[in-house]
Amino acid sequence: MISTIPSNPACLGVFDSGVGGLTVLRELHRLLPEVPMLYVADAAHAPYGQREPDYIIQRSLTLAEHLIDQGARVLVVACNTATAHAIGALRQRWPDMPIVGTEPGIKPAVAASRNGRIGVMATPSTIASARFADLIARHAGAAQVFSQPCPGLVALIERGELETPALHQLLAQLCQPLVDAQVDTVLMGCTHYPLVQPALQRVLGEQVKLLNIESAVAQQAAKQWQALGLAATTAAPILLTTGSAGALTQFIQQALAWPLQAQALRL
């Protein structure tokens, strides 16, 4: 794939605090390979999970405005923390823009569980949000939900530590309360976490079902795009980062095997 600016000004815009949203972008590109996509990793301000809500809202508005200025006609908030705190503000600012958020799928986790004991791994900010509490209230029913905040995990993944002793040690520490609670289903409530899914599965045990949400998010965004009836040409995603372009390029080539070059963005 060669990353070039698409000739068609209309594109599908995606943003995340860093590399986590690449799991959503990968699925989007699989579903819509002909659609120009613009991805912004806000690496200079990551991780969002330990930021104050007002900060997350302001960064989300800034990133969304940039994507819309660049031609985004559908916006995907490929970050659970940004969705939890900022999607209301985004929809208020751009009421006519299709905006797809990323939220922990409590309802499908309940359906997948055999014993009604469900773990949710997410950033501290997501777990502390009113939106997350509302999801549990609306969808958990009789199931028990064990919420596990995961401080430090996103930072390790952002550094490309996908199979290191430090990662394994942190995962063991974070997963122990879920193992003790005898959960049989764990929801990865952050788009970063599927990037370390093999390591996470080993710690939790093969008997635990791991669920992610990028497929559902991508399918919803694809429906929104297709409803617009826009023309499209074959295009590789364009990857921008407020952090190090070299670091993001190395990450996408290592983790996703995409031969793309990221570009730096001051925003």
KOLTORLO-856583 format. One record per residue (C-alpha): residue number from 1; residue in one letter; x, y, z. Coordinates in nm, 3 decimals. Example, Ala and Ser with C-alpha at 12.3 -4.5 7.8 and 13.67 -1.06 7.14 Angstrom:
2
<atom num="1" residu="A" X="1.230" Y="-0.450" Z="0.780"/>
<atom num="2" residu="S" X="1.367" Y="-0.106" Z="0.714"/>
This chain:
267
<atom num="1" residu="M" X="0.000" Y="0.000" Z="0.000"/>
<atom num="2" residu="I" X="0.119" Y="0.350" Z="-0.082"/>
<atom num="3" residu="S" X="-0.005" Y="0.630" Z="0.142"/>
<atom num="4" residu="T" X="-0.101" Y="0.936" Z="-0.062"/>
<atom num="5" residu="I" X="-0.350" Y="1.218" Z="-0.021"/>
<atom num="6" residu="P" X="-0.674" Y="1.102" Z="-0.189"/>
<atom num="7" residu="S" X="-0.796" Y="1.299" Z="-0.491"/>
<atom num="8" residu="N" X="-1.151" Y="1.264" Z="-0.363"/>
<atom num="9" residu="P" X="-1.188" Y="1.529" Z="-0.087"/>
<atom num="10" residu="A" X="-1.450" Y="1.319" Z="0.093"/>
<atom num="11" residu="C" X="-1.296" Y="1.074" Z="0.338"/>
<atom num="12" residu="L" X="-1.375" Y="0.872" Z="0.646"/>
<atom num="13" residu="G" X="-1.209" Y="1.029" Z="0.951"/>
<atom num="14" residu="V" X="-1.085" Y="0.828" Z="1.249"/>
<atom num="15" residu="F" X="-0.908" Y="0.944" Z="1.564"/>
<atom num="16" residu="D" X="-0.769" Y="0.792" Z="1.881"/>
<atom num="17" residu="S" X="-0.536" Y="0.897" Z="2.160"/>
<atom num="18" residu="G" X="-0.268" Y="0.685" Z="1.993"/>
<atom num="19" residu="V" X="-0.230" Y="0.348" Z="1.823"/>
<atom num="20" residu="G" X="-0.534" Y="0.172" Z="1.971"/>
<atom num="21" residu="G" X="-0.771" Y="0.297" Z="1.704"/>
<atom num="22" residu="L" X="-0.561" Y="0.123" Z="1.442"/>
<atom num="23" residu="T" X="-0.752" Y="-0.194" Z="1.530"/>
<atom num="24" residu="V" X="-1.071" Y="-0.016" Z="1.420"/>
<atom num="25" residu="L" X="-0.901" Y="0.133" Z="1.113"/>
<atom num="26" residu="R" X="-0.777" Y="-0.211" Z="1.008"/>
<atom num="27" residu="E" X="-1.131" Y="-0.348" Z="1.018"/>
<atom num="28" residu="L" X="-1.269" Y="-0.041" Z="0.840"/>
<atom num="29" residu="H" X="-1.015" Y="-0.078" Z="0.561"/>
<atom num="30" residu="R" X="-1.107" Y="-0.445" Z="0.526"/>
<atom num="31" residu="L" X="-1.475" Y="-0.356" Z="0.489"/>
<atom num="32" residu="L" X="-1.424" Y="-0.048" Z="0.270"/>
<atom num="33" residu="P" X="-1.092" Y="-0.091" Z="0.087"/>
<atom num="34" residu="E" X="-1.189" Y="0.164" Z="-0.178"/>
<atom num="35" residu="V" X="-1.270" Y="0.445" Z="0.067"/>
<atom num="36" residu="P" X="-1.013" Y="0.715" Z="0.150"/>
<atom num="37" residu="M" X="-0.947" Y="0.716" Z="0.525"/>
<atom num="38" residu="L" X="-0.765" Y="0.968" Z="0.740"/>
<atom num="39" residu="Y" X="-0.643" Y="0.858" Z="1.083"/>
<atom num="40" residu="V" X="-0.507" Y="1.085" Z="1.357"/>
<atom num="41" residu="A" X="-0.317" Y="0.944" Z="1.654"/>
<atom num="42" residu="D" X="-0.297" Y="1.205" Z="1.929"/>
<atom num="43" residu="A" X="0.022" Y="1.050" Z="2.062"/>
<atom num="44" residu="A" X="0.161" Y="1.376" Z="2.200"/>
<atom num="45" residu="H" X="-0.131" Y="1.389" Z="2.442"/>
<atom num="46" residu="A" X="-0.171" Y="1.018" Z="2.519"/>
<atom num="47" residu="P" X="-0.279" Y="0.834" Z="2.718"/>
<atom num="48" residu="Y" X="-0.627" Y="0.982" Z="2.757"/>
<atom num="49" residu="G" X="-0.723" Y="0.729" Z="3.025"/>
<atom num="50" residu="Q" X="-0.550" Y="0.925" Z="3.299"/>
<atom num="51" residu="R" X="-0.655" Y="1.273" Z="3.176"/>
<atom num="52" residu="E" X="-0.930" Y="1.494" Z="3.315"/>
<atom num="53" residu="P" X="-1.264" Y="1.485" Z="3.126"/>
<atom num="54" residu="D" X="-1.243" Y="1.851" Z="3.018"/>
<atom num="55" residu="Y" X="-0.901" Y="1.789" Z="2.865"/>
<atom num="56" residu="I" X="-1.030" Y="1.488" Z="2.673"/>
<atom num="57" residu="I" X="-1.326" Y="1.688" Z="2.543"/>
<atom num="58" residu="Q" X="-1.107" Y="1.972" Z="2.417"/>
<atom num="59" residu="R" X="-0.861" Y="1.738" Z="2.243"/>
<atom num="60" residu="S" X="-1.148" Y="1.546" Z="2.085"/>
<atom num="61" residu="L" X="-1.304" Y="1.865" Z="1.951"/>
<atom num="62" residu="T" X="-0.967" Y="1.976" Z="1.810"/>
<atom num="63" residu="L" X="-0.902" Y="1.644" Z="1.636"/>
<atom num="64" residu="A" X="-1.256" Y="1.621" Z="1.499"/>
<atom num="65" residu="E" X="-1.238" Y="1.974" Z="1.361"/>
<atom num="66" residu="H" X="-0.915" Y="1.892" Z="1.180"/>
<atom num="67" residu="L" X="-1.059" Y="1.576" Z="1.027"/>
<atom num="68" residu="I" X="-1.373" Y="1.755" Z="0.914"/>
<atom num="69" residu="D" X="-1.165" Y="2.036" Z="0.763"/>
<atom num="70" residu="Q" X="-0.976" Y="1.767" Z="0.568"/>
<atom num="71" residu="G" X="-1.298" Y="1.630" Z="0.421"/>
<atom num="72" residu="A" X="-1.424" Y="1.374" Z="0.671"/>
<atom num="73" residu="R" X="-1.788" Y="1.297" Z="0.603"/>
<atom num="74" residu="V" X="-1.816" Y="1.026" Z="0.868"/>
<atom num="75" residu="L" X="-1.627" Y="1.052" Z="1.197"/>
<atom num="76" residu="V" X="-1.519" Y="0.753" Z="1.404"/>
<atom num="77" residu="V" X="-1.412" Y="0.809" Z="1.763"/>
<atom num="78" residu="A" X="-1.190" Y="0.500" Z="1.786"/>
<atom num="79" residu="C" X="-1.118" Y="0.558" Z="2.153"/>
<atom num="80" residu="N" X="-1.331" Y="0.433" Z="2.440"/>
<atom num="81" residu="T" X="-1.219" Y="0.709" Z="2.675"/>
<atom num="82" residu="A" X="-1.290" Y="0.987" Z="2.424"/>
<atom num="83" residu="T" X="-1.629" Y="0.833" Z="2.351"/>
<atom num="84" residu="A" X="-1.714" Y="0.811" Z="2.719"/>
<atom num="85" residu="H" X="-1.639" Y="1.177" Z="2.786"/>
<atom num="86" residu="A" X="-1.658" Y="1.366" Z="2.457"/>
<atom num="87" residu="I" X="-1.902" Y="1.214" Z="2.210"/>
<atom num="88" residu="G" X="-2.189" Y="1.421" Z="2.347"/>
<atom num="89" residu="A" X="-1.990" Y="1.741" Z="2.290"/>
<atom num="90" residu="L" X="-1.893" Y="1.627" Z="1.940"/>
<atom num="91" residu="R" X="-2.252" Y="1.555" Z="1.842"/>
<atom num="92" residu="Q" X="-2.362" Y="1.887" Z="1.985"/>
<atom num="93" residu="R" X="-2.096" Y="2.074" Z="1.783"/>
<atom num="94" residu="W" X="-2.170" Y="1.887" Z="1.458"/>
<atom num="95" residu="P" X="-2.531" Y="1.766" Z="1.481"/>
<atom num="96" residu="D" X="-2.552" Y="1.671" Z="1.112"/>
<atom num="97" residu="M" X="-2.227" Y="1.473" Z="1.104"/>
<atom num="98" residu="P" X="-2.251" Y="1.092" Z="1.137"/>
<atom num="99" residu="I" X="-2.034" Y="1.022" Z="1.444"/>
<atom num="100" residu="V" X="-1.967" Y="0.664" Z="1.552"/>
<atom num="101" residu="G" X="-1.833" Y="0.606" Z="1.901"/>
<atom num="102" residu="T" X="-1.654" Y="0.315" Z="2.064"/>
<atom num="103" residu="E" X="-1.808" Y="0.179" Z="2.383"/>
<atom num="104" residu="P" X="-1.766" Y="-0.139" Z="2.591"/>
<atom num="105" residu="G" X="-2.019" Y="-0.389" Z="2.460"/>
<atom num="106" residu="I" X="-2.183" Y="-0.488" Z="2.788"/>
<atom num="107" residu="K" X="-2.487" Y="-0.637" Z="2.614"/>
<atom num="108" residu="P" X="-2.294" Y="-0.882" Z="2.391"/>
<atom num="109" residu="A" X="-2.070" Y="-0.972" Z="2.686"/>
<atom num="110" residu="V" X="-2.376" Y="-1.068" Z="2.890"/>
<atom num="111" residu="A" X="-2.501" Y="-1.278" Z="2.600"/>
<atom num="112" residu="A" X="-2.165" Y="-1.452" Z="2.566"/>
<atom num="113" residu="S" X="-2.119" Y="-1.535" Z="2.935"/>
<atom num="114" residu="R" X="-2.211" Y="-1.879" Z="3.066"/>
<atom num="115" residu="N" X="-2.189" Y="-1.805" Z="3.438"/>
<atom num="116" residu="G" X="-2.303" Y="-1.442" Z="3.442"/>
<atom num="117" residu="R" X="-1.968" Y="-1.316" Z="3.572"/>
<atom num="118" residu="I" X="-1.815" Y="-1.063" Z="3.332"/>
<atom num="119" residu="G" X="-1.491" Y="-0.870" Z="3.350"/>
<atom num="120" residu="V" X="-1.435" Y="-0.536" Z="3.181"/>
<atom num="121" residu="M" X="-1.082" Y="-0.410" Z="3.133"/>
<atom num="122" residu="A" X="-1.069" Y="-0.040" Z="3.050"/>
<atom num="123" residu="T" X="-0.885" Y="0.282" Z="3.126"/>
<atom num="124" residu="P" X="-0.947" Y="0.441" Z="3.467"/>
<atom num="125" residu="S" X="-1.122" Y="0.733" Z="3.296"/>
<atom num="126" residu="T" X="-1.362" Y="0.511" Z="3.103"/>
<atom num="127" residu="I" X="-1.456" Y="0.313" Z="3.413"/>
<atom num="128" residu="A" X="-1.512" Y="0.634" Z="3.612"/>
<atom num="129" residu="S" X="-1.739" Y="0.786" Z="3.346"/>
<atom num="130" residu="A" X="-2.114" Y="0.827" Z="3.382"/>
<atom num="131" residu="R" X="-2.157" Y="0.679" Z="3.034"/>
<atom num="132" residu="F" X="-1.995" Y="0.352" Z="3.142"/>
<atom num="133" residu="A" X="-2.213" Y="0.334" Z="3.454"/>
<atom num="134" residu="D" X="-2.518" Y="0.388" Z="3.235"/>
<atom num="135" residu="L" X="-2.416" Y="0.104" Z="3.001"/>
<atom num="136" residu="I" X="-2.396" Y="-0.135" Z="3.296"/>
<atom num="137" residu="A" X="-2.727" Y="-0.015" Z="3.438"/>
<atom num="138" residu="R" X="-2.901" Y="-0.062" Z="3.103"/>
<atom num="139" residu="H" X="-2.747" Y="-0.388" Z="2.983"/>
<atom num="140" residu="A" X="-2.599" Y="-0.594" Z="3.267"/>
<atom num="141" residu="G" X="-2.931" Y="-0.728" Z="3.395"/>
<atom num="142" residu="A" X="-2.870" Y="-1.007" Z="3.646"/>
<atom num="143" residu="A" X="-2.506" Y="-1.049" Z="3.541"/>
<atom num="144" residu="Q" X="-2.225" Y="-0.940" Z="3.770"/>
<atom num="145" residu="V" X="-1.981" Y="-0.699" Z="3.609"/>
<atom num="146" residu="F" X="-1.630" Y="-0.672" Z="3.754"/>
<atom num="147" residu="S" X="-1.468" Y="-0.351" Z="3.628"/>
<atom num="148" residu="Q" X="-1.089" Y="-0.355" Z="3.618"/>
<atom num="149" residu="P" X="-0.911" Y="-0.022" Z="3.559"/>
<atom num="150" residu="C" X="-0.583" Y="-0.070" Z="3.375"/>
<atom num="151" residu="P" X="-0.347" Y="0.221" Z="3.446"/>
<atom num="152" residu="G" X="-0.022" Y="0.197" Z="3.256"/>
<atom num="153" residu="L" X="-0.134" Y="-0.059" Z="2.997"/>
<atom num="154" residu="V" X="-0.198" Y="0.188" Z="2.715"/>
<atom num="155" residu="A" X="0.141" Y="0.351" Z="2.775"/>
<atom num="156" residu="L" X="0.320" Y="0.017" Z="2.733"/>
<atom num="157" residu="I" X="0.130" Y="-0.059" Z="2.413"/>
<atom num="158" residu="E" X="0.204" Y="0.288" Z="2.277"/>
<atom num="159" residu="R" X="0.574" Y="0.213" Z="2.326"/>
<atom num="160" residu="G" X="0.539" Y="-0.105" Z="2.123"/>
<atom num="161" residu="E" X="0.583" Y="-0.337" Z="2.421"/>
<atom num="162" residu="L" X="0.351" Y="-0.607" Z="2.292"/>
<atom num="163" residu="E" X="0.549" Y="-0.906" Z="2.426"/>
<atom num="164" residu="T" X="0.787" Y="-0.788" Z="2.698"/>
<atom num="165" residu="P" X="0.845" Y="-0.888" Z="3.063"/>
<atom num="166" residu="A" X="0.704" Y="-0.551" Z="3.174"/>
<atom num="167" residu="L" X="0.383" Y="-0.614" Z="2.980"/>
<atom num="168" residu="H" X="0.346" Y="-0.968" Z="3.116"/>
<atom num="169" residu="Q" X="0.403" Y="-0.849" Z="3.472"/>
<atom num="170" residu="L" X="0.143" Y="-0.573" Z="3.441"/>
<atom num="171" residu="L" X="-0.114" Y="-0.802" Z="3.278"/>
<atom num="172" residu="A" X="-0.070" Y="-1.059" Z="3.556"/>
<atom num="173" residu="Q" X="-0.134" Y="-0.788" Z="3.814"/>
<atom num="174" residu="L" X="-0.438" Y="-0.646" Z="3.633"/>
<atom num="175" residu="C" X="-0.597" Y="-0.980" Z="3.556"/>
<atom num="176" residu="Q" X="-0.563" Y="-1.139" Z="3.901"/>
<atom num="177" residu="P" X="-0.882" Y="-0.975" Z="4.042"/>
<atom num="178" residu="L" X="-1.076" Y="-1.105" Z="3.739"/>
<atom num="179" residu="V" X="-0.933" Y="-1.455" Z="3.781"/>
<atom num="180" residu="D" X="-1.023" Y="-1.442" Z="4.152"/>
<atom num="181" residu="A" X="-1.377" Y="-1.334" Z="4.057"/>
<atom num="182" residu="Q" X="-1.405" Y="-1.642" Z="3.832"/>
<atom num="183" residu="V" X="-1.523" Y="-1.446" Z="3.530"/>
<atom num="184" residu="D" X="-1.574" Y="-1.650" Z="3.217"/>
<atom num="185" residu="T" X="-1.593" Y="-1.354" Z="2.978"/>
<atom num="186" residu="V" X="-1.371" Y="-1.047" Z="2.961"/>
<atom num="187" residu="L" X="-1.450" Y="-0.744" Z="2.752"/>
<atom num="188" residu="M" X="-1.155" Y="-0.544" Z="2.622"/>
<atom num="189" residu="G" X="-1.294" Y="-0.197" Z="2.682"/>
<atom num="190" residu="C" X="-1.014" Y="-0.010" Z="2.506"/>
<atom num="191" residu="T" X="-0.918" Y="-0.033" Z="2.139"/>
<atom num="192" residu="H" X="-0.551" Y="-0.063" Z="2.241"/>
<atom num="193" residu="Y" X="-0.601" Y="-0.393" Z="2.421"/>
<atom num="194" residu="P" X="-0.659" Y="-0.623" Z="2.119"/>
<atom num="195" residu="L" X="-0.301" Y="-0.540" Z="2.019"/>
<atom num="196" residu="V" X="-0.189" Y="-0.754" Z="2.317"/>
<atom num="197" residu="Q" X="-0.473" Y="-1.006" Z="2.298"/>
<atom num="198" residu="P" X="-0.247" Y="-1.316" Z="2.275"/>
<atom num="199" residu="A" X="-0.062" Y="-1.218" Z="2.593"/>
<atom num="200" residu="L" X="-0.386" Y="-1.127" Z="2.767"/>
<atom num="201" residu="Q" X="-0.542" Y="-1.461" Z="2.675"/>
<atom num="202" residu="R" X="-0.247" Y="-1.650" Z="2.820"/>
<atom num="203" residu="V" X="-0.278" Y="-1.468" Z="3.152"/>
<atom num="204" residu="L" X="-0.655" Y="-1.513" Z="3.180"/>
<atom num="205" residu="G" X="-0.652" Y="-1.872" Z="3.056"/>
<atom num="206" residu="E" X="-0.798" Y="-2.029" Z="2.745"/>
<atom num="207" residu="Q" X="-1.126" Y="-2.097" Z="2.926"/>
<atom num="208" residu="V" X="-1.202" Y="-1.722" Z="2.939"/>
<atom num="209" residu="K" X="-1.373" Y="-1.572" Z="2.636"/>
<atom num="210" residu="L" X="-1.216" Y="-1.243" Z="2.524"/>
<atom num="211" residu="L" X="-1.436" Y="-0.994" Z="2.342"/>
<atom num="212" residu="N" X="-1.341" Y="-0.682" Z="2.149"/>
<atom num="213" residu="I" X="-1.557" Y="-0.424" Z="1.977"/>
<atom num="214" residu="E" X="-1.371" Y="-0.300" Z="1.671"/>
<atom num="215" residu="S" X="-1.574" Y="-0.514" Z="1.428"/>
<atom num="216" residu="A" X="-1.906" Y="-0.374" Z="1.550"/>
<atom num="217" residu="V" X="-1.773" Y="-0.017" Z="1.538"/>
<atom num="218" residu="A" X="-1.638" Y="-0.061" Z="1.186"/>
<atom num="219" residu="Q" X="-1.962" Y="-0.217" Z="1.063"/>
<atom num="220" residu="Q" X="-2.163" Y="0.075" Z="1.200"/>
<atom num="221" residu="A" X="-1.927" Y="0.329" Z="1.041"/>
<atom num="222" residu="A" X="-1.941" Y="0.143" Z="0.709"/>
<atom num="223" residu="K" X="-2.321" Y="0.163" Z="0.712"/>
<atom num="224" residu="Q" X="-2.303" Y="0.538" Z="0.776"/>
<atom num="225" residu="W" X="-2.058" Y="0.586" Z="0.489"/>
<atom num="226" residu="Q" X="-2.257" Y="0.373" Z="0.244"/>
<atom num="227" residu="A" X="-2.573" Y="0.565" Z="0.329"/>
<atom num="228" residu="L" X="-2.409" Y="0.883" Z="0.196"/>
<atom num="229" residu="G" X="-2.371" Y="0.732" Z="-0.152"/>
<atom num="230" residu="L" X="-2.031" Y="0.894" Z="-0.210"/>
<atom num="231" residu="A" X="-1.798" Y="0.801" Z="-0.492"/>
<atom num="232" residu="A" X="-1.472" Y="0.643" Z="-0.386"/>
<atom num="233" residu="T" X="-1.144" Y="0.530" Z="-0.538"/>
<atom num="234" residu="T" X="-0.897" Y="0.272" Z="-0.416"/>
<atom num="235" residu="A" X="-0.683" Y="0.433" Z="-0.149"/>
<atom num="236" residu="A" X="-0.456" Y="0.340" Z="0.138"/>
<atom num="237" residu="P" X="-0.525" Y="0.502" Z="0.475"/>
<atom num="238" residu="I" X="-0.337" Y="0.820" Z="0.556"/>
<atom num="239" residu="L" X="-0.186" Y="0.811" Z="0.903"/>
<atom num="240" residu="L" X="-0.111" Y="1.128" Z="1.097"/>
<atom num="241" residu="T" X="0.027" Y="1.165" Z="1.448"/>
<atom num="242" residu="T" X="0.085" Y="1.451" Z="1.687"/>
<atom num="243" residu="G" X="0.379" Y="1.250" Z="1.820"/>
<atom num="244" residu="S" X="0.670" Y="1.085" Z="1.640"/>
<atom num="245" residu="A" X="0.594" Y="0.991" Z="1.279"/>
<atom num="246" residu="G" X="0.886" Y="0.747" Z="1.286"/>
<atom num="247" residu="A" X="0.753" Y="0.572" Z="1.595"/>
<atom num="248" residu="L" X="0.406" Y="0.533" Z="1.444"/>
<atom num="249" residu="T" X="0.551" Y="0.408" Z="1.115"/>
<atom num="250" residu="Q" X="0.755" Y="0.148" Z="1.301"/>
<atom num="251" residu="F" X="0.453" Y="0.042" Z="1.503"/>
<atom num="252" residu="I" X="0.217" Y="-0.006" Z="1.209"/>
<atom num="253" residu="Q" X="0.477" Y="-0.202" Z="1.019"/>
<atom num="254" residu="Q" X="0.553" Y="-0.419" Z="1.322"/>
<atom num="255" residu="A" X="0.202" Y="-0.474" Z="1.460"/>
<atom num="256" residu="L" X="-0.012" Y="-0.456" Z="1.145"/>
<atom num="257" residu="A" X="0.239" Y="-0.536" Z="0.869"/>
<atom num="258" residu="W" X="0.120" Y="-0.228" Z="0.678"/>
<atom num="259" residu="P" X="0.397" Y="-0.075" Z="0.459"/>
<atom num="260" residu="L" X="0.274" Y="0.280" Z="0.524"/>
<atom num="261" residu="Q" X="0.460" Y="0.593" Z="0.627"/>
<atom num="262" residu="A" X="0.303" Y="0.803" Z="0.900"/>
<atom num="263" residu="Q" X="0.314" Y="1.181" Z="0.880"/>
<atom num="264" residu="A" X="0.367" Y="1.429" Z="1.162"/>
<atom num="265" residu="L" X="0.085" Y="1.668" Z="1.255"/>
<atom num="266" residu="R" X="0.105" Y="1.974" Z="1.478"/>
<atom num="267" residu="L" X="-0.233" Y="2.019" Z="1.636"/>
